[in-house]
Amino acid sequence: MRTDFRLPVLALAVLLAAGCASERVVLLPSADGRPGAVVVRDAGGEIRLDRPYAATARRVGANETYQASPEHVEERFGAALAAQPMRPKSYVLYFEAGSNQLTAESQAEFAKLRAEVGQRAAVEVMVIGHTDTVGNALGNDALSLKRAESVRDLLVEAGVAGEKMEAVGRGERELLVPTADEVDEPANRRVEINLR
């Protein structure tokens, strides 16, 4: 049986042995609420699952389509779902012009980031600093690294182990908002923090 993912969705496929082997695919709701779908193909054709909890089970060479429920998924697959690591998450913090001082809004966002890191038993953190195009490339490389390191240091102060984090600077090479040289663009003065 071949499964093709048409959209980024979470599908649950589990091989079970209960006298005869069966394979189940259950389409779970996406974390962000966007619709998704999965197509399950085999020699007998294809089945498209495109509603949350739509499911198929293959038994003795035939596919049976059914509508699962959150309770069914929890009962049958709860232990496997609970054992999964938390999904990766990203945060973006913004800075005052020419500095490594977070904006007031980003200071509030940092509190959410710190709480999220605290909920993860094993976390790896990538901190990536960026700048706008004001100044020269060499200076912006240094400033972007300084921004990344300042966020890493704040996370260390909040109790995150430093060896679980990497801080890098990208300067003005990866602009969020493309601009000409010497343009003061607040959206480009940022640090992206990726949690895995």
C-alpha positions, 0 to 999 in steps of 0.5 A: 500500500502506498500513501501520498500526502497531498497537503501537510497533514498529520495522518496516523498509520499503525500496523496491528496484529490481531489474528490477521494483520491490518493497516489503519490510516486515520486523518487527524485534525491539523494543529492550525485548523487548516483542512488537509487530506491524505490519499491511500493507494494500493493495487485495488485503487485509491481512497481519499481521506479529507475530513478530520478523523476520516479513516480506512482499514485494510483487512484481508485484501479489502479496504474499509472506510469509516469515520473515527472519532476523537474518543476512538483515536484516544482509546486505540492510539492514545499511548502512541500519540502521547509518546510523540515529541512535541511539534517544532515551533518557531517564534520571531522577536523584533529589535529596536533600530541598530541595537540588540534591544527587543521591542516592547511587543517582543519582550511580551512574546519572549515570555511566551517563548520562555514558557514554551521552552519550559514545557519541553522535556528535551529541547533543541533551540536554534536562534537566528539573527537578522538585520535590515539593510542599514549599514555595511554587510560586515557590521550587519553580520556582527549585529545579527550575531549579537542579537542571536546571542542576546536572545540565547543569553536571555534563554540561559538566564531563564534556565535553558541549558546553553549546550542545547542552543545554537546562535547564528547571524545571517546579517542582511542576507535573508530579508523578510521584507525585500528592500533596497540598500540602506532601508530601515525596515523593522520587520527585517530586524529580527531573531527567529527562534526554532524549537525542536 
